[in-house]
Amino acid sequence: AGLPRLKFDWNQDFLHQDNYLDVLPADDERSVDSKMPLHWARLEFLTPVYCPMDSLVIGSRLDSEVNANACRLAFSGRLVERYDAKSDHGRLKSYTKKEKA
């Protein structure tokens, strides 16, 4: 599927985002190339879902018009780590940027 196989680092701090970034911000220290930046996503379901590790996960927008001439693909990626909201909540470190106006 052309997706990179990356290892998840539980010791890293992650920036919480409400949506995807199309490009990296200009003040980012990493080198910027022509590719879209990679994103990590935590998916939680109401009922457990069986997915083997390294599975390709594809999400679609079910709230869009079925007959519309538009792509319903919302995201795709690889399942790289198991996450249990009850036992792993404190293990995942994320932060939100705040700015004074």
PDB file as gemmi writes it, atoms N, CA and C in Angstrom:
CRYST1    1.000    1.000    1.000  90.00  90.00  90.00 P 1                      
ATOM      1  N   ALA A   1       0.819  -1.202   0.000  1.00  0.00           N  
ATOM      2  CA  ALA A   1       0.000   0.000   0.000  1.00  0.00           C  
ATOM      3  C   ALA A   1       0.853   1.251   0.000  1.00  0.00           C  
ATOM      4  N   GLY A   2       2.183   1.103  -0.066  1.00  0.00           N  
ATOM      5  CA  GLY A   2       3.047   2.269  -0.150  1.00  0.00           C  
ATOM      6  C   GLY A   2       3.177   3.051   1.140  1.00  0.00           C  
ATOM      7  N   LEU A   3       2.596   2.583   2.219  1.00  0.00           N  
ATOM      8  CA  LEU A   3       2.685   3.298   3.486  1.00  0.00           C  
ATOM      9  C   LEU A   3       3.932   2.845   4.241  1.00  0.00           C  
ATOM     10  N   PRO A   4       4.625   3.785   4.891  1.00  0.00           N  
ATOM     11  CA  PRO A   4       5.839   3.395   5.609  1.00  0.00           C  
ATOM     12  C   PRO A   4       5.504   2.545   6.833  1.00  0.00           C  
ATOM     13  N   ARG A   5       6.420   1.691   7.202  1.00  0.00           N  
ATOM     14  CA  ARG A   5       6.272   0.879   8.410  1.00  0.00           C  
ATOM     15  C   ARG A   5       7.093   1.549   9.502  1.00  0.00           C  
ATOM     16  N   LEU A   6       6.420   2.255  10.390  1.00  0.00           N  
ATOM     17  CA  LEU A   6       7.075   3.022  11.439  1.00  0.00           C  
ATOM     18  C   LEU A   6       6.834   2.398  12.802  1.00  0.00           C  
ATOM     19  N   LYS A   7       7.765   2.582  13.703  1.00  0.00           N  
ATOM     20  CA  LYS A   7       7.633   2.121  15.084  1.00  0.00           C  
ATOM     21  C   LYS A   7       7.082   3.273  15.904  1.00  0.00           C  
ATOM     22  N   PHE A   8       6.099   3.000  16.750  1.00  0.00           N  
ATOM     23  CA  PHE A   8       5.510   4.026  17.606  1.00  0.00           C  
ATOM     24  C   PHE A   8       6.353   4.191  18.854  1.00  0.00           C  
ATOM     25  N   ASP A   9       6.666   5.427  19.220  1.00  0.00           N  
ATOM     26  CA  ASP A   9       7.487   5.728  20.391  1.00  0.00           C  
ATOM     27  C   ASP A   9       6.596   6.288  21.498  1.00  0.00           C  
ATOM     28  N   TRP A  10       6.327   5.466  22.518  1.00  0.00           N  
ATOM     29  CA  TRP A  10       5.475   5.876  23.638  1.00  0.00           C  
ATOM     30  C   TRP A  10       6.123   6.982  24.474  1.00  0.00           C  
ATOM     31  N   ASN A  11       7.429   7.196  24.343  1.00  0.00           N  
ATOM     32  CA  ASN A  11       8.129   8.219  25.134  1.00  0.00           C  
ATOM     33  C   ASN A  11       8.067   9.600  24.499  1.00  0.00           C  
ATOM     34  N   GLN A  12       7.576   9.687  23.293  1.00  0.00           N  
ATOM     35  CA  GLN A  12       7.497  10.966  22.584  1.00  0.00           C  
ATOM     36  C   GLN A  12       6.246  11.737  23.005  1.00  0.00           C  
ATOM     37  N   ASP A  13       6.343  13.080  23.009  1.00  0.00           N  
ATOM     38  CA  ASP A  13       5.186  13.944  23.249  1.00  0.00           C  
ATOM     39  C   ASP A  13       4.566  14.276  21.897  1.00  0.00           C  
ATOM     40  N   PHE A  14       3.233  14.204  21.815  1.00  0.00           N  
ATOM     41  CA  PHE A  14       2.529  14.428  20.555  1.00  0.00           C  
ATOM     42  C   PHE A  14       1.637  15.657  20.639  1.00  0.00           C  
ATOM     43  N   LEU A  15       1.643  16.457  19.588  1.00  0.00           N  
ATOM     44  CA  LEU A  15       0.784  17.630  19.491  1.00  0.00           C  
ATOM     45  C   LEU A  15      -0.619  17.185  19.100  1.00  0.00           C  
ATOM     46  N   HIS A  16      -1.628  17.561  19.900  1.00  0.00           N  
ATOM     47  CA  HIS A  16      -3.019  17.238  19.575  1.00  0.00           C  
ATOM     48  C   HIS A  16      -3.467  18.149  18.435  1.00  0.00           C  
ATOM     49  N   GLN A  17      -4.065  17.562  17.402  1.00  0.00           N  
ATOM     50  CA  GLN A  17      -4.589  18.310  16.258  1.00  0.00           C  
ATOM     51  C   GLN A  17      -6.058  17.950  16.077  1.00  0.00           C  
ATOM     52  N   ASP A  18      -6.865  18.955  15.761  1.00  0.00           N  
ATOM     53  CA  ASP A  18      -8.281  18.696  15.480  1.00  0.00           C  
ATOM     54  C   ASP A  18      -8.497  18.252  14.043  1.00  0.00           C  
ATOM     55  N   ASN A  19      -7.508  18.496  13.167  1.00  0.00           N  
ATOM     56  CA  ASN A  19      -7.624  18.083  11.774  1.00  0.00           C  
ATOM     57  C   ASN A  19      -6.231  17.858  11.201  1.00  0.00           C  
ATOM     58  N   TYR A  20      -6.186  17.362   9.980  1.00  0.00           N  
ATOM     59  CA  TYR A  20      -4.916  17.079   9.317  1.00  0.00           C  
ATOM     60  C   TYR A  20      -4.222  18.365   8.883  1.00  0.00           C  
ATOM     61  N   LEU A  21      -2.890  18.319   8.820  1.00  0.00           N  
ATOM     62  CA  LEU A  21      -2.102  19.401   8.245  1.00  0.00           C  
ATOM     63  C   LEU A  21      -1.774  19.029   6.807  1.00  0.00           C  
ATOM     64  N   ASP A  22      -1.945  19.962   5.884  1.00  0.00           N  
ATOM     65  CA  ASP A  22      -1.574  19.710   4.492  1.00  0.00           C  
ATOM     66  C   ASP A  22      -0.072  19.871   4.295  1.00  0.00           C  
ATOM     67  N   VAL A  23       0.516  20.824   5.025  1.00  0.00           N  
ATOM     68  CA  VAL A  23       1.961  21.062   4.978  1.00  0.00           C  
ATOM     69  C   VAL A  23       2.434  21.347   6.391  1.00  0.00           C  
ATOM     70  N   LEU A  24       3.725  21.172   6.628  1.00  0.00           N  
ATOM     71  CA  LEU A  24       4.288  21.481   7.939  1.00  0.00           C  
ATOM     72  C   LEU A  24       4.389  22.990   8.118  1.00  0.00           C  
ATOM     73  N   PRO A  25       4.207  23.503   9.340  1.00  0.00           N  
ATOM     74  CA  PRO A  25       4.373  24.939   9.582  1.00  0.00           C  
ATOM     75  C   PRO A  25       5.798  25.385   9.256  1.00  0.00           C  
ATOM     76  N   ALA A  26       5.965  26.639   8.866  1.00  0.00           N  
ATOM     77  CA  ALA A  26       7.273  27.152   8.452  1.00  0.00           C  
ATOM     78  C   ALA A  26       8.292  27.147   9.584  1.00  0.00           C  
ATOM     79  N   ASP A  27       7.858  27.274  10.829  1.00  0.00           N  
ATOM     80  CA  ASP A  27       8.790  27.326  11.945  1.00  0.00           C  
ATOM     81  C   ASP A  27       9.191  25.937  12.441  1.00  0.00           C  
ATOM     82  N   ASP A  28       8.750  24.901  11.756  1.00  0.00           N  
ATOM     83  CA  ASP A  28       9.090  23.540  12.158  1.00  0.00           C  
ATOM     84  C   ASP A  28      10.577  23.299  11.925  1.00  0.00           C  
ATOM     85  N   GLU A  29      11.245  22.623  12.851  1.00  0.00           N  
ATOM     86  CA  GLU A  29      12.684  22.410  12.779  1.00  0.00           C  
ATOM     87  C   GLU A  29      13.063  21.320  11.782  1.00  0.00           C  
ATOM     88  N   ARG A  30      12.161  20.438  11.447  1.00  0.00           N  
ATOM     89  CA  ARG A  30      12.471  19.346  10.526  1.00  0.00           C  
ATOM     90  C   ARG A  30      12.557  19.864   9.099  1.00  0.00           C  
ATOM     91  N   SER A  31      13.279  19.138   8.277  1.00  0.00           N  
ATOM     92  CA  SER A  31      13.360  19.546   6.881  1.00  0.00           C  
ATOM     93  C   SER A  31      12.016  19.285   6.212  1.00  0.00           C  
ATOM     94  N   VAL A  32      11.594  20.222   5.397  1.00  0.00           N  
ATOM     95  CA  VAL A  32      10.299  20.118   4.725  1.00  0.00           C  
ATOM     96  C   VAL A  32      10.535  19.642   3.306  1.00  0.00           C  
ATOM     97  N   ASP A  33       9.844  18.567   2.924  1.00  0.00           N  
ATOM     98  CA  ASP A  33       9.940  18.101   1.547  1.00  0.00           C  
ATOM     99  C   ASP A  33       8.575  18.229   0.896  1.00  0.00           C  
ATOM    100  N   SER A  34       8.445  17.716  -0.313  1.00  0.00           N  
ATOM    101  CA  SER A  34       7.211  17.894  -1.067  1.00  0.00           C  
ATOM    102  C   SER A  34       6.099  16.957  -0.618  1.00  0.00           C  
ATOM    103  N   LYS A  35       6.383  16.030   0.285  1.00  0.00           N  
ATOM    104  CA  LYS A  35       5.365  15.086   0.740  1.00  0.00           C  
ATOM    105  C   LYS A  35       4.498  15.695   1.843  1.00  0.00           C  
ATOM    106  N   MET A  36       3.283  15.193   1.951  1.00  0.00           N  
ATOM    107  CA  MET A  36       2.430  15.608   3.066  1.00  0.00           C  
ATOM    108  C   MET A  36       3.003  15.023   4.355  1.00  0.00           C  
ATOM    109  N   PRO A  37       2.869  15.724   5.475  1.00  0.00           N  
ATOM    110  CA  PRO A  37       3.404  15.188   6.729  1.00  0.00           C  
ATOM    111  C   PRO A  37       2.619  13.963   7.191  1.00  0.00           C  
ATOM    112  N   LEU A  38       3.298  13.074   7.901  1.00  0.00           N  
ATOM    113  CA  LEU A  38       2.636  11.900   8.464  1.00  0.00           C  
ATOM    114  C   LEU A  38       1.920  12.283   9.752  1.00  0.00           C  
ATOM    115  N   HIS A  39       0.811  11.619  10.027  1.00  0.00           N  
ATOM    116  CA  HIS A  39       0.044  11.865  11.239  1.00  0.00           C  
ATOM    117  C   HIS A  39      -0.158  10.546  11.970  1.00  0.00           C  
ATOM    118  N   TRP A  40      -0.157  10.597  13.285  1.00  0.00           N  
ATOM    119  CA  TRP A  40      -0.573   9.459  14.103  1.00  0.00           C  
ATOM    120  C   TRP A  40      -2.018   9.711  14.484  1.00  0.00           C  
ATOM    121  N   ALA A  41      -2.817   8.665  14.573  1.00  0.00           N  
ATOM    122  CA  ALA A  41      -4.219   8.813  14.969  1.00  0.00           C  
ATOM    123  C   ALA A  41      -4.569   7.747  15.988  1.00  0.00           C  
ATOM    124  N   ARG A  42      -5.306   8.139  16.997  1.00  0.00           N  
ATOM    125  CA  ARG A  42      -5.820   7.191  17.985  1.00  0.00           C  
ATOM    126  C   ARG A  42      -7.295   6.978  17.658  1.00  0.00           C  
ATOM    127  N   LEU A  43      -7.642   5.736  17.347  1.00  0.00           N  
ATOM    128  CA  LEU A  43      -9.024   5.404  17.007  1.00  0.00           C  
ATOM    129  C   LEU A  43      -9.646   4.639  18.161  1.00  0.00           C  
ATOM    130  N   GLU A  44     -10.814   5.068  18.595  1.00  0.00           N  
ATOM    131  CA  GLU A  44     -11.544   4.368  19.645  1.00  0.00           C  
ATOM    132  C   GLU A  44     -12.921   3.998  19.113  1.00  0.00           C  
ATOM    133  N   PHE A  45     -13.313   2.750  19.343  1.00  0.00           N  
ATOM    134  CA  PHE A  45     -14.601   2.243  18.874  1.00  0.00           C  
ATOM    135  C   PHE A  45     -15.476   1.882  20.066  1.00  0.00           C  
ATOM    136  N   LEU A  46     -16.788   1.891  19.870  1.00  0.00           N  
ATOM    137  CA  LEU A  46     -17.717   1.536  20.945  1.00  0.00           C  
ATOM    138  C   LEU A  46     -17.609   0.069  21.315  1.00  0.00           C  
ATOM    139  N   THR A  47     -17.337  -0.762  20.327  1.00  0.00           N  
ATOM    140  CA  THR A  47     -17.157  -2.194  20.573  1.00  0.00           C  
ATOM    141  C   THR A  47     -15.777  -2.601  20.083  1.00  0.00           C  
ATOM    142  N   PRO A  48     -15.165  -3.595  20.699  1.00  0.00           N  
ATOM    143  CA  PRO A  48     -13.835  -4.028  20.256  1.00  0.00           C  
ATOM    144  C   PRO A  48     -13.852  -4.487  18.798  1.00  0.00           C  
ATOM    145  N   VAL A  49     -12.754  -4.201  18.102  1.00  0.00           N  
ATOM    146  CA  VAL A  49     -12.602  -4.574  16.705  1.00  0.00           C  
ATOM    147  C   VAL A  49     -11.332  -5.407  16.585  1.00  0.00           C  
ATOM    148  N   TYR A  50     -11.415  -6.558  15.932  1.00  0.00           N  
ATOM    149  CA  TYR A  50     -10.250  -7.402  15.743  1.00  0.00           C  
ATOM    150  C   TYR A  50      -9.490  -6.932  14.507  1.00  0.00           C  
ATOM    151  N   CYS A  51      -8.241  -6.532  14.694  1.00  0.00           N  
ATOM    152  CA  CYS A  51      -7.367  -6.130  13.600  1.00  0.00           C  
ATOM    153  C   CYS A  51      -5.968  -6.628  13.914  1.00  0.00           C  
ATOM    154  N   PRO A  52      -5.405  -7.461  13.078  1.00  0.00           N  
ATOM    155  CA  PRO A  52      -4.016  -7.888  13.301  1.00  0.00           C  
ATOM    156  C   PRO A  52      -3.064  -6.690  13.171  1.00  0.00           C  
ATOM    157  N   MET A  53      -1.957  -6.714  13.908  1.00  0.00           N  
ATOM    158  CA  MET A  53      -0.959  -5.649  13.811  1.00  0.00           C  
ATOM    159  C   MET A  53      -0.464  -5.549  12.372  1.00  0.00           C  
ATOM    160  N   ASP A  54      -0.105  -4.367  11.967  1.00  0.00           N  
ATOM    161  CA  ASP A  54       0.389  -4.038  10.641  1.00  0.00           C  
ATOM    162  C   ASP A  54      -0.709  -4.101   9.578  1.00  0.00           C  
ATOM    163  N   SER A  55      -1.978  -4.175  10.011  1.00  0.00           N  
ATOM    164  CA  SER A  55      -3.092  -4.165   9.053  1.00  0.00           C  
ATOM    165  C   SER A  55      -3.223  -2.790   8.416  1.00  0.00           C  
ATOM    166  N   LEU A  56      -3.687  -2.764   7.188  1.00  0.00           N  
ATOM    167  CA  LEU A  56      -4.016  -1.517   6.519  1.00  0.00           C  
ATOM    168  C   LEU A  56      -5.408  -1.109   6.990  1.00  0.00           C  
ATOM    169  N   VAL A  57      -5.516   0.111   7.503  1.00  0.00           N  
ATOM    170  CA  VAL A  57      -6.789   0.623   8.010  1.00  0.00           C  
ATOM    171  C   VAL A  57      -7.234   1.749   7.084  1.00  0.00           C  
ATOM    172  N   ILE A  58      -8.469   1.659   6.609  1.00  0.00           N  
ATOM    173  CA  ILE A  58      -9.018   2.674   5.711  1.00  0.00           C  
ATOM    174  C   ILE A  58     -10.329   3.163   6.300  1.00  0.00           C  
ATOM    175  N   GLY A  59     -10.478   4.469   6.408  1.00  0.00           N  
ATOM    176  CA  GLY A  59     -11.710   5.062   6.924  1.00  0.00           C  
ATOM    177  C   GLY A  59     -12.390   5.880   5.852  1.00  0.00           C  
ATOM    178  N   SER A  60     -13.714   5.819   5.823  1.00  0.00           N  
ATOM    179  CA  SER A  60     -14.444   6.606   4.830  1.00  0.00           C  
ATOM    180  C   SER A  60     -15.466   7.497   5.520  1.00  0.00           C  
ATOM    181  N   ARG A  61     -15.865   8.516   4.822  1.00  0.00           N  
ATOM    182  CA  ARG A  61     -16.846   9.473   5.337  1.00  0.00           C  
ATOM    183  C   ARG A  61     -18.242   8.951   5.010  1.00  0.00           C  
ATOM    184  N   LEU A  62     -18.877   8.397   6.005  1.00  0.00           N  
ATOM    185  CA  LEU A  62     -20.223   7.857   5.790  1.00  0.00           C  
ATOM    186  C   LEU A  62     -21.288   8.939   5.859  1.00  0.00           C  
ATOM    187  N   ASP A  63     -20.916  10.141   6.318  1.00  0.00           N  
ATOM    188  CA  ASP A  63     -21.891  11.226   6.427  1.00  0.00           C  
ATOM    189  C   ASP A  63     -22.013  12.035   5.133  1.00  0.00           C  
ATOM    190  N   SER A  64     -21.210  11.703   4.111  1.00  0.00           N  
ATOM    191  CA  SER A  64     -21.304  12.442   2.852  1.00  0.00           C  
ATOM    192  C   SER A  64     -22.362  11.815   1.943  1.00  0.00           C  
ATOM    193  N   GLU A  65     -22.798  12.556   0.968  1.00  0.00           N  
ATOM    194  CA  GLU A  65     -23.823  12.110   0.029  1.00  0.00           C  
ATOM    195  C   GLU A  65     -23.296  10.955  -0.814  1.00  0.00           C  
ATOM    196  N   VAL A  66     -24.011   9.853  -0.845  1.00  0.00           N  
ATOM    197  CA  VAL A  66     -23.589   8.655  -1.560  1.00  0.00           C  
ATOM    198  C   VAL A  66     -23.463   8.913  -3.063  1.00  0.00           C  
ATOM    199  N   ASN A  67     -24.380   9.655  -3.630  1.00  0.00           N  
ATOM    200  CA  ASN A  67     -24.393   9.892  -5.074  1.00  0.00           C  
ATOM    201  C   ASN A  67     -23.538  11.080  -5.498  1.00  0.00           C  
ATOM    202  N   ALA A  68     -22.924  11.775  -4.553  1.00  0.00           N  
ATOM    203  CA  ALA A  68     -22.096  12.935  -4.894  1.00  0.00           C  
ATOM    204  C   ALA A  68     -20.827  12.474  -5.597  1.00  0.00           C  
ATOM    205  N   ASN A  69     -20.349  13.298  -6.500  1.00  0.00           N  
ATOM    206  CA  ASN A  69     -19.126  12.989  -7.234  1.00  0.00           C  
ATOM    207  C   ASN A  69     -17.932  13.485  -6.418  1.00  0.00           C  
ATOM    208  N   ALA A  70     -17.681  12.823  -5.278  1.00  0.00           N  
ATOM    209  CA  ALA A  70     -16.602  13.234  -4.382  1.00  0.00           C  
ATOM    210  C   ALA A  70     -15.983  12.003  -3.733  1.00  0.00           C  
ATOM    211  N   CYS A  71     -14.749  12.144  -3.350  1.00  0.00           N  
ATOM    212  CA  CYS A  71     -14.046  11.051  -2.685  1.00  0.00           C  
ATOM    213  C   CYS A  71     -14.531  10.950  -1.236  1.00  0.00           C  
ATOM    214  N   ARG A  72     -14.885   9.755  -0.811  1.00  0.00           N  
ATOM    215  CA  ARG A  72     -15.359   9.554   0.553  1.00  0.00           C  
ATOM    216  C   ARG A  72     -14.249   9.034   1.466  1.00  0.00           C  
ATOM    217  N   LEU A  73     -13.039   8.891   0.920  1.00  0.00           N  
ATOM    218  CA  LEU A  73     -11.913   8.400   1.718  1.00  0.00           C  
ATOM    219  C   LEU A  73     -11.521   9.466   2.735  1.00  0.00           C  
ATOM    220  N   ALA A  74     -11.506   9.102   4.010  1.00  0.00           N  
ATOM    221  CA  ALA A  74     -11.155  10.050   5.072  1.00  0.00           C  
ATOM    222  C   ALA A  74      -9.703   9.896   5.488  1.00  0.00           C  
ATOM    223  N   PHE A  75      -9.233   8.660   5.598  1.00  0.00           N  
ATOM    224  CA  PHE A  75      -7.843   8.419   5.982  1.00  0.00           C  
ATOM    225  C   PHE A  75      -7.460   6.990   5.642  1.00  0.00           C  
ATOM    226  N   SER A  76      -6.161   6.743   5.649  1.00  0.00           N  
ATOM    227  CA  SER A  76      -5.642   5.380   5.533  1.00  0.00           C  
ATOM    228  C   SER A  76      -4.341   5.331   6.309  1.00  0.00           C  
ATOM    229  N   GLY A  77      -4.006   4.155   6.798  1.00  0.00           N  
ATOM    230  CA  GLY A  77      -2.780   4.017   7.567  1.00  0.00           C  
ATOM    231  C   GLY A  77      -2.583   2.580   8.005  1.00  0.00           C  
ATOM    232  N   ARG A  78      -1.534   2.357   8.759  1.00  0.00           N  
ATOM    233  CA  ARG A  78      -1.220   1.031   9.289  1.00  0.00           C  
ATOM    234  C   ARG A  78      -1.494   0.994  10.778  1.00  0.00           C  
ATOM    235  N   LEU A  79      -1.968  -0.151  11.251  1.00  0.00           N  
ATOM    236  CA  LEU A  79      -2.161  -0.361  12.677  1.00  0.00           C  
ATOM    237  C   LEU A  79      -0.805  -0.758  13.259  1.00  0.00           C  
ATOM    238  N   VAL A  80      -0.228   0.118  14.076  1.00  0.00           N  
ATOM    239  CA  VAL A  80       1.130  -0.135  14.573  1.00  0.00           C  
ATOM    240  C   VAL A  80       1.182  -0.441  16.065  1.00  0.00           C  
ATOM    241  N   GLU A  81       0.129  -0.133  16.808  1.00  0.00           N  
ATOM    242  CA  GLU A  81       0.148  -0.333  18.253  1.00  0.00           C  
ATOM    243  C   GLU A  81      -1.261  -0.536  18.762  1.00  0.00           C  
ATOM    244  N   ARG A  82      -1.406  -1.369  19.788  1.00  0.00           N  
ATOM    245  CA  ARG A  82      -2.692  -1.568  20.449  1.00  0.00           C  
ATOM    246  C   ARG A  82      -2.846  -0.471  21.497  1.00  0.00           C  
ATOM    247  N   TYR A  83      -4.043   0.093  21.616  1.00  0.00           N  
ATOM    248  CA  TYR A  83      -4.309   1.147  22.598  1.00  0.00           C  
ATOM    249  C   TYR A  83      -5.601   0.824  23.319  1.00  0.00           C  
ATOM    250  N   ASP A  84      -5.539   0.740  24.638  1.00  0.00           N  
ATOM    251  CA  ASP A  84      -6.722   0.537  25.470  1.00  0.00           C  
ATOM    252  C   ASP A  84      -6.927   1.814  26.274  1.00  0.00           C  
ATOM    253  N   ALA A  85      -8.046   2.501  26.057  1.00  0.00           N  
ATOM    254  CA  ALA A  85      -8.284   3.796  26.689  1.00  0.00           C  
ATOM    255  C   ALA A  85      -8.201   3.729  28.215  1.00  0.00           C  
ATOM    256  N   LYS A  86      -8.605   2.622  28.799  1.00  0.00           N  
ATOM    257  CA  LYS A  86      -8.581   2.511  30.261  1.00  0.00           C  
ATOM    258  C   LYS A  86      -7.168   2.313  30.796  1.00  0.00           C  
ATOM    259  N   SER A  87      -6.403   1.417  30.200  1.00  0.00           N  
ATOM    260  CA  SER A  87      -5.085   1.099  30.754  1.00  0.00           C  
ATOM    261  C   SER A  87      -3.946   1.927  30.154  1.00  0.00           C  
ATOM    262  N   ASP A  88      -4.108   2.456  28.947  1.00  0.00           N  
ATOM    263  CA  ASP A  88      -3.021   3.177  28.287  1.00  0.00           C  
ATOM    264  C   ASP A  88      -3.186   4.692  28.287  1.00  0.00           C  
ATOM    265  N   HIS A  89      -4.226   5.215  28.933  1.00  0.00           N  
ATOM    266  CA  HIS A  89      -4.513   6.659  28.888  1.00  0.00           C  
ATOM    267  C   HIS A  89      -3.316   7.485  29.366  1.00  0.00           C  
ATOM    268  N   GLY A  90      -2.723   7.140  30.493  1.00  0.00           N  
ATOM    269  CA  GLY A  90      -1.589   7.894  31.019  1.00  0.00           C  
ATOM    270  C   GLY A  90      -0.299   7.631  30.270  1.00  0.00           C  
ATOM    271  N   ARG A  91      -0.268   6.597  29.487  1.00  0.00           N  
ATOM    272  CA  ARG A  91       0.923   6.214  28.734  1.00  0.00           C  
ATOM    273  C   ARG A  91       1.125   7.073  27.486  1.00  0.00           C  
ATOM    274  N   LEU A  92       0.045   7.558  26.907  1.00  0.00           N  
ATOM    275  CA  LEU A  92       0.108   8.380  25.704  1.00  0.00           C  
ATOM    276  C   LEU A  92       0.197   9.846  26.113  1.00  0.00           C  
ATOM    277  N   LYS A  93       1.294  10.506  25.743  1.00  0.00           N  
ATOM    278  CA  LYS A  93       1.518  11.893  26.138  1.00  0.00           C  
ATOM    279  C   LYS A  93       1.209  12.826  24.971  1.00  0.00           C  
ATOM    280  N   SER A  94       0.204  13.680  25.147  1.00  0.00           N  
ATOM    281  CA  SER A  94      -0.126  14.650  24.111  1.00  0.00           C  
ATOM    282  C   SER A  94      -0.313  16.017  24.749  1.00  0.00           C  
ATOM    283  N   TYR A  95      -0.138  17.053  23.956  1.00  0.00           N  
ATOM    284  CA  TYR A  95      -0.282  18.423  24.441  1.00  0.00           C  
ATOM    285  C   TYR A  95      -0.994  19.258  23.398  1.00  0.00           C  
ATOM    286  N   THR A  96      -1.507  20.400  23.822  1.00  0.00           N  
ATOM    287  CA  THR A  96      -2.177  21.341  22.935  1.00  0.00           C  
ATOM    288  C   THR A  96      -1.447  22.676  23.010  1.00  0.00           C  
ATOM    289  N   LYS A  97      -1.163  23.277  21.863  1.00  0.00           N  
ATOM    290  CA  LYS A  97      -0.519  24.596  21.849  1.00  0.00           C  
ATOM    291  C   LYS A  97      -1.532  25.637  22.249  1.00  0.00           C  
ATOM    292  N   LYS A  98      -1.097  26.572  23.097  1.00  0.00           N  
ATOM    293  CA  LYS A  98      -1.952  27.681  23.503  1.00  0.00           C  
ATOM    294  C   LYS A  98      -1.204  28.985  23.246  1.00  0.00           C  
ATOM    295  N   GLU A  99      -1.926  29.972  22.752  1.00  0.00           N  
ATOM    296  CA  GLU A  99      -1.323  31.274  22.454  1.00  0.00           C  
ATOM    297  C   GLU A  99      -2.169  32.382  23.063  1.00  0.00           C  
ATOM    298  N   LYS A 100      -1.504  33.406  23.556  1.00  0.00           N  
ATOM    299  CA  LYS A 100      -2.227  34.573  24.055  1.00  0.00           C  
ATOM    300  C   LYS A 100      -2.476  35.515  22.891  1.00  0.00           C  
ATOM    301  N   ALA A 101      -3.673  36.079  22.850  1.00  0.00           N  
ATOM    302  CA  ALA A 101      -4.008  36.985  21.743  1.00  0.00           C  
ATOM    303  C   ALA A 101      -3.837  38.416  22.150  1.00  0.00           C  
TER     304      ALA A 101                                                      
END                                                                             
